[in-house]
Amino acid sequence: MNSIRSELSNRYRELEKFVQLLKSLDNSRDMNTPKRTLKGLFFVHAYAIIEYVVYETVNTTIKEINSSLLNLSDIKCVMLSLALSSKISSIKDV
């Protein structure tokens, strides 16, 4: 989990730098189209951070459960969806 936290911190710092860039462009009137594009890219980058953290957290959780050799009865109901849902095959097969 520390590696996930570290990567999240790095990506968050990148996002802060992106915000600083957007603020510096606020004064430029002739940059409307590129500025709008950059604002869109900001949301793409923010979503990528969320997606990374969720994916890696679920992946790490599954690996921990598998390496602990837990019985299915030892796992809380919330986690059973990862093991039992055939529609989440991409997560189940990690």
Stockholm file with secondary structure:
# STOCKHOLM 1.0

chainA/1-94         MNSIRSELSNRYRELEKFVQLLKSLDNSRDMNTPKRTLKGLFFVHAYAIIEYVVYETVNTTIKEINSSLLNLSDIKCVMLSLALSSKISSIKDV
#=GR chainA/1-94 SS CHHHHHHHHHHHHHHHHHHHHHHHHTTCGGGHHHHHHHHHHHHHHHHHHHHHHHHHHHHHHHHHHHHTTCCGGGSCHHHHHHHHCGGGHHHHTC
#=GC SS_cons        CHHHHHHHHHHHHHHHHHHHHHHHHTTCGGGHHHHHHHHHHHHHHHHHHHHHHHHHHHHHHHHHHHHTTCCGGGSCHHHHHHHHCGGGHHHHTC
//
